[in-house]
Amino acid sequence: MKNIGSRVYLALLFIFLYAPIAVLMIFSFNSARSRGVWGGFTLDWYVQLFHDRQIMSALYYTVTCALLASVIATVLGTVAAISLSGMRGLPRALTTYLVYLPMINPDIVMGLSLMLLFISLKIPLGFVSMLLAHVTFCLPFVILSVLPKLKQTQADLYDAALDLGAKPLMAYSKVIIPQIMPGILTGFLLAFTMSIDDFVVSFFATGNGVTNVAITIYAMARRGMNPKINALLTIMFAGVILLLFVANRRIADAKPRR
Amino acid sequence: MKKKLLNGPYLAWMLLFAIAPLFIVVWYALTAEIGGERSFSLANLQRVFEPIYLRVIWHSLKLAVISTFLCFLLGYPAALILASRPFRRRTILVVLIVLPMWMNFLARTYAWLSLLEKNGVINSVLAFLGLPALNILYTDAAVVLGMVYNFLPFMILPIYSVLYKIDHSQIEAAQDLGATPLITFQRVIFPQSLAGALSGVVMVFMPAMTTFVISRLLGGGQYTLIGNLIEQQFLTTYDWGFGSALSLFLMALLIVMGGLLMRSRGDNEGGLW
């Protein structure tokens, strides 16, 4: 009895969570342009999508920005996490607050405050400003993914490497980094997904015709969304699912060997 | 010593792109343009407390509280069910709950328009079942729905992550000592899940209080929450001073509320993960 109730509850929950996604995907195959009407099945939007210069440029900026921002944030964040793990007392407490700041700060405040900064530093609002903003909000995700892994590595491993004659840099690259690699990868992926999905901060931090996919959607939402966007989002979503599936398979394959 | 030097680039980055921007906001909030140059003034902050704006703030607060409460009401049972499932099953379920977040959130919110419209999907289903139509688009109800929809996973996941760590032998012990399932829940499970529920509340309340996208898309063009008001000041009316004052007020409000909630939780590291 109880079991049936909980199954029904989960089913309703998933209908609630996935209904809008289903609608969005279904309309990417709809030959009628308006969103209320079903005009028959078509793949036209998937073809036209690649000829739409506005959408393609938004996609290009989104992906380029996400790649660059997550790489920069991963490098900067990993180094910061390593140094943070060696700190004690007040400096550690203060730095921890600093790490959390971009997460606690509401995204709208972060966006507008960065816009004010860029304007006062005379950095033109465009791709570079968007990238700088993205790195800033990606950093905490990298640091918070790497820190737990650093906690797990034994503190004397680094000293042991030094005793065996490794230079500090070598001790890091050969001993510490391989140990915390899973954390670094998690951080990179989190940063990438945060960046690719961001709207609010980008909305404030960009300008001059540089837009990402989210901003394009927001602009379109006012005059009715183009089914080409639905097609693009369907492809991106399918890509994520595929990626998760492959990653999951690799983890499953790797497990028995241990 | 070397480790400290390593921290240099990060600290410099954060000083420039996280701390300095906040000081600029404070500066704009506390100055006003008089005779072509900005000088100290409390006028912007005073304007925040004018009745029209207080009403907007109150309205935003109300909707955020309602959404948070609904998320808790819907999310807690879900987390409970998730935690009771065998390991493999619940991993899949958690992935299914996180998965929608990989679809752009604007597009998902926008898709609710197609669902809620007068002749939309939901009303077609209702009409088919002979039930009265639901017309909530461009009302408070639609905005709350959008908030609950977008932020529900933020409530489920932290509660779940606390629940599944509860030592099962404690539950067995309670039952052995004669506790009914209800009392076991009241005295053993619920108190231990409170930490997760609190971070869930914070993680839902904060974005609900600051959003301007959900209210714009589902509330219609004229709909105003504090987020919309702030966005207008920066991108439509260019009143950066007033916009900054509103932002400052919003941050203060969130810090006070978040601080009170987090204080009762008591740890400051790794809570999110």
Interface residues (C-beta under 8 A of the other chain):
Chain A: S6 Y9 L10 L13 F14 F16 L17 Y18 A19 P20 I21 V23 L24 F27 R35 G36 L76 G77 V79 A80 I82 S83 L84 G86 M87 P91 T95 T96 L98 L101 P102 M103 I104 N105 P106 D107 I108 V109 M110 L112 S113 L114 M115 L116 L117 S120 L132 A133 V135 T136 L139 L144 S145 L147 P148 P168 T193 D197 F199 V200 F204 V213 A214 I217 Y218 A221 R222 M225 I229 N230 L233 M236 F237 V240 I241 L244
Chain B: K2 K3 K4 L6 N7 P9 Y10 L11 W13 M14 L16 F17 A18 I19 A20 P21 L22 I24 V25 Y28 L74 P77 A78 I81 S84 L93 V95 L96 I97 L99 P100 M101 W102 M103 N104 F105 L106 A107 R108 T109 Y110 A111 W112 L113 S114 L115 E117 N119 G120 V121 Y149 L152 P153 M206 P207 M209 T210 T211 F212 V213 L217 G221 G227 I230 E231 F234 L235 W240 G243 S244 S247 L250 M251 L254 G258 N268 E269 G270 L272 W273
